[in-house]
């Protein structure tokens, strides 16, 4: 199979799967994605905060 045929096949499969989700499944998926996004944002800002605290400690 060439690359374009493979891409079309996977895309059609994804659309078919997503189209078959009920409203409860969409809400669950949305909640999961919001949870993952919250984790990533919190981790990033905690990393920045830790980096700043370490830098301030070195200058004292």
N, C-alpha and C positions, 0 to 999 in steps of 0.2 A: 504494500500500500504506500502511495506517495504521501507527502506531508499534508497537502491540502485535503485529501480524502480523509486522512486521520483526524485532522482538525475539525472538519465538518461532522464526522461521526461522533467525536467526543462532545462537541457543542450540542448536537441534537440530543444526545444522551442526557446532558446536564439540563437542558430545557425541559425535556420530558420528565425528569425527576423532580425539578422545581415546580412544574405545573401541577404535579400530583399531590403537593403538600396541602394539608388542611390548614385552617386559620390557627388552630392550636399549635401545629408544628411550626408555622411561620413565627408565631410569638415566641416559642421556645428557642428557635434559631436566632431570632433577634436578641433575646435575653442573653444567650450564650455569647454572641458577638459583642454585645455591650460589656459583658463581664470580662472578656478577653481584652477589649480595648481599655477598660479601666485598669486592669492588671498592668498592661504595657505602659500606660501613662504614669501610673504610680511608681512603677519600677524605674522609669526614666528619671522622674523628678527626684526620687530618693537617691539615685545614683549621682545626680548633679549636686544635691544637697550634701552628700557625703564627701564628694570631691572638694566642694567649697570649704567644708569644715576642716578637711585635712590640710588644704592650702593655708587656711588661717592659722592652724596650729603650727605650721612650719615657720611662719613669719613672726611668731611671738618669741 
